[in-house]
Amino acid sequence: MTKQTLAAAPPCTLFLFGANGDLVKRLLMPALYNLSRDGLLDRNLRIVGVDHNPASAEDFAARLHAFMVERDKGGEGSAKCLDEKLWARLAKRLDYQTGDFLDPATYQALARRIDKTRHGNAIFYLATSPRFFPEVAQRLGQAGLLDESAGGFRRVVVEKPFGTDLASAEALNACLLKVMGERQIYRIDHYLGKETVQNILVSRFSNGLFESFWNNHYIDHVQITAAETVGVETRGAFYDSTGALRDMVPNHLFQLLAMVAMEPPAAFGADAVRGEKAKVVGAIRPWSAKMAQKNSVRGQYRAGKQGRKPLPGYRQEPNVAPDSQTETYVALKVMIDNWRWAGVPFYLRTGKRMSVRDTEIAICFKPAPYAQFRESELERPKPNYLKIQIQPNEGMWFDLQAKRPGPELVMENVELGFAYKDFFKMTPATGYETLIYDCLTGDQTLFQRADNIENGWRAVQPFLDAWAQGGEVHEYSAGEDGPEAGNELLTRDKREWHRLG
Ligand code: BG6
């Protein structure tokens, strides 16, 4: 999917609620800059920051500019090499509206900014704290800003986290759906903006080869890992009330699971793709409390080291309770109850402060029959893996066994691989470019539908409920790959985690 061949998106007024927050400066503005550089924004697109701090359009633009310059220097993120001329073109589109999110007057002011130059089109991007999602949506509805009867589109983008459990996610969906239609809602999961995640569908469904072995006859189990080296950084308060399970599993890891496990959609359109994804996430077996306890491992990092660098423990991080029981690591075993995957466990793990940054899916195949090698060291060949690496070393690799040259029959692990960097010129991107462009053009394929989100929480809820009854939070040292109990989740099934990196 190359955007270079695409036309500029239609004009609209893009309101960024939470304009002074981190998301806008770190990701949304660099993504808009990249879209503008690639000619994908209409020249009449207007970007209006909305926040409670009094500021002018010039202040808003200057603050964003300072950040873009800073990230060039510091090498943060991906909007490197800021071109001042291009920035000036984008800055001309920027505007700012001071306003309290709870005050109806704010919404009257926004209404006055939507005009005919942009055909009455407007997008309301909720880059705010989640407690404002229902509040803002309701007020947008009350102010008539979500009414499309005059012809212009009205869309609402909702950031993560979408709820904190099944009941709150259902309540939020109900609240949004009271004031707008599902077709107006764009629920973001930034993993869907990653090229490597989108590529899972393309690889699976445009190469006939894969379908022939993509099932429980040939696949032994699947591992999905999102390992991070970072700790909780400045987000201690948020993270301490969230934990690794809520932060990563019902959203990012389940998106990866859905991409790997879904049935082929009848078309590559939003309804067909999202329908299949919702179905497969809905087929995750809801564990009983006992099974949820048995099939999950929680961990929390203690002080440790990354190389020689000492790292603080989680409880020493700013804004984290000194006796916190919040998990910074989680490993789960889930089963998908459908014909394709019956009997194939999916093992999921994610953690902060692990040894390497590595988001990958490892598909482990059933071993070859080995009777013919009884007398040799080949008696127990290692299983074949297909590794789909989402980041940072993007690509796909098959682990195969090969005969080491020489008179002896000795086998060795070799790799058959495809690295993105060897085939494609990867222009720096934040991952939000495609998502913003798709929202501007009305393509919901890469956004989560209500049923997908609720099915995800439904599968996670048994773990939340079981943990609320007790159970151990295992310790691991920062810089290590989680607690030993995380490994035992697999060794008890006579399997092991694919090595990271
Ligand atoms: C966010 C989580 O949604 O995803 C963070 O809140 C996590 O805790 C991040 O670090 C991971 O995203 P990525 O793109 O770095 O894998």
Residues whose N, C-alpha, C, O or C-beta is under 5 A from the ligand:
A	BS01	BG6	D247
